[in-house]
């Protein structure tokens, strides 16, 4: 995909001057599976948007166990540890497949946010979308049974169960890989997997 198409068609930027400025200050990168875009505690240096691939946000609990906090798989989604780009990363961001990303240096993002009101609106919309996705996950985790969580995952993250390891999905859904495997087998028996 051409960067101009990414900014205009995927992110929906119609301001031609902003598109040209974004093209000038952005670059694409291809990341290998398992690479980290940022580590917890480090200051973000770039804003990343996914063009293709799958990435996850990772927390480490007090026992050193990794917890998948979020999954990013849709073209145009921000691949960021938080919506506050002025603070240290609260989580790691790791690729689960080879990923192609668009990146823009934070100083350029901050400058463009001041110069282009339409970018501020896009940023606000992305933050609202991010918040909605995280609240949907919290509701699923705390209010759904294990089976309901997996079925919610299948609806909300179509095709991901065939593309990433069960251990990441189980962690994301707050269950063990054994439980996830059992649920998949049960759905297969019912003809719904």
Secondary structure, DSSP 8 states (H G I E B T S, - for coil): --HHHIIIIIS----HHHHHHHHHHEEEEEE-TT-EEE-TTSB--EEEEEEES-EEEEEE-TTS-EEEEEEE-STT-B--S-S-TTSB-SSEEEESS-EEEEEEEHHHHHHHHHH-HHHHHHHHHHHHHHHHHHHHHHHHHHHS-HHHHHHHHHHHTTTGGGTS-HHHHHHHTTS-HHHHHHHHHHHHHHT--
